Amino acid sequence: MERTFAILKPDCVEGKHCEEVLRMMLDDGFKVLLAKPVRLEEGILREHYAHHAQKPFFPSLLGYMTRSKVFLLLLERENAVAELRRLCGPTDSNEARKAAPQSIRAKFGKDKSENIIHASDSFETAEVEINRFFTKREIVWAKKPLRLEELKADVARLYG
């Protein structure tokens, strides 16, 4: 089994799409091992998006990712990284509507920036991101998949 990392971004939370996205993941065979609703701080985002730091859209990216809470996910399944990226669809939600109309971004995304979800792009990146956003203790205890009812309680905290 392989693990991967995802962030349900502010537009997913604000649009109240988290439960639908989680259901899509579960229906696709993913197990959710950790789910954490948080408001991300600029420091961790600067680290996470360091590869974009010199790009002109970087300040707006930071503003977008700090404007409301997000939902951090540790997911598991065979070929988790590739399968989650397939389920997400292309980064640009407009392109996703054409190329992968049943994907998460096609169904819920707005454009290339507000595209609902971040998904790790490789096994190595997933490991780094999992360790960046979850504590060692959380990761060690992440053995038993969360049920949809448990996830709904976490989603309710996002919206509450």
LINMO-V429539 format. One record per residue. N is the residue number from 0. SS is DSSP state (alpha for helix, beta for strand, coil for the rest). OMEGA is omega in whole degrees, 0 to 359 (NA if undefined). NEAR is the number of other ideal C-beta (glycine too) atoms within 8 Angstrom. Layout:
# LINMO-V429539
{{N	SS	OMEGA	NEAR} {N	SS	OMEGA	NEAR}}
This chain:
# LINMO-V429539
{{0	coil	181	6} {1	beta	178	10} {2	beta	174	12} {3	beta	185	14} {4	beta	176	14} {5	beta	170	12} {6	beta	168	11} {7	beta	192	13} {8	coil	181	14} {9	alpha	180	11} {10	alpha	175	13} {11	alpha	180	15} {12	alpha	183	15} {13	alpha	179	7} {14	coil	180	8} {15	coil	179	7} {16	coil	187	10} {17	alpha	182	12} {18	alpha	179	10} {19	alpha	179	9} {20	alpha	177	14} {21	alpha	179	12} {22	alpha	178	9} {23	alpha	180	10} {24	alpha	181	13} {25	alpha	179	11} {26	alpha	180	6} {27	coil	176	9} {28	coil	178	7} {29	coil	170	12} {30	beta	177	8} {31	beta	181	14} {32	beta	177	12} {33	beta	176	12} {34	beta	185	12} {35	beta	174	11} {36	beta	181	11} {37	beta	167	7} {38	coil	184	7} {39	coil	178	9} {40	coil	185	7} {41	alpha	182	8} {42	alpha	181	6} {43	alpha	178	10} {44	alpha	176	13} {45	alpha	177	10} {46	alpha	183	8} {47	alpha	183	8} {48	coil	181	12} {49	alpha	181	7} {50	alpha	178	4} {51	alpha	190	9} {52	coil	182	8} {53	coil	182	4} {54	coil	185	6} {55	coil	182	3} {56	coil	185	8} {57	alpha	179	11} {58	alpha	180	6} {59	alpha	176	8} {60	alpha	178	12} {61	alpha	179	12} {62	alpha	179	8} {63	alpha	186	12} {64	alpha	178	12} {65	alpha	187	10} {66	coil	175	6} {67	coil	181	7} {68	coil	174	9} {69	beta	180	15} {70	beta	180	15} {71	beta	184	14} {72	beta	169	13} {73	beta	186	15} {74	beta	180	15} {75	beta	170	12} {76	beta	174	12} {77	coil	179	7} {78	coil	188	7} {79	alpha	183	15} {80	alpha	183	14} {81	alpha	182	7} {82	alpha	177	13} {83	alpha	179	15} {84	alpha	175	9} {85	alpha	181	9} {86	alpha	179	11} {87	alpha	185	10} {88	coil	180	13} {89	coil	182	10} {90	coil	179	7} {91	coil	183	10} {92	alpha	178	17} {93	alpha	176	8} {94	alpha	180	9} {95	alpha	180	17} {96	alpha	178	8} {97	alpha	189	6} {98	alpha	184	8} {99	coil	188	10} {100	coil	178	8} {101	coil	183	5} {102	coil	180	13} {103	alpha	183	13} {104	alpha	177	17} {105	alpha	184	13} {106	alpha	190	8} {107	alpha	185	13} {108	coil	180	14} {109	coil	184	7} {110	coil	181	9} {111	coil	181	7} {112	coil	180	9} {113	coil	188	10} {114	coil	168	15} {115	coil	192	15} {116	beta	168	13} {117	beta	175	6} {118	beta	178	11} {119	coil	185	13} {120	coil	177	6} {121	coil	178	7} {122	alpha	181	9} {123	alpha	178	6} {124	alpha	179	9} {125	alpha	180	14} {126	alpha	179	9} {127	alpha	183	8} {128	alpha	177	11} {129	alpha	180	12} {130	alpha	178	9} {131	alpha	190	9} {132	alpha	178	10} {133	coil	178	12} {134	coil	177	5} {135	alpha	180	6} {136	alpha	178	6} {137	alpha	183	10} {138	alpha	180	12} {139	alpha	183	6} {140	alpha	183	6} {141	coil	182	9} {142	coil	187	4} {143	coil	179	4} {144	coil	177	7} {145	coil	176	10} {146	coil	180	6} {147	alpha	180	9} {148	alpha	177	6} {149	alpha	180	9} {150	alpha	178	13} {151	alpha	178	9} {152	alpha	177	8} {153	alpha	178	12} {154	alpha	179	13} {155	alpha	177	8} {156	alpha	176	8} {157	alpha	185	11} {158	alpha	185	7} {159	coil	NA	4}}
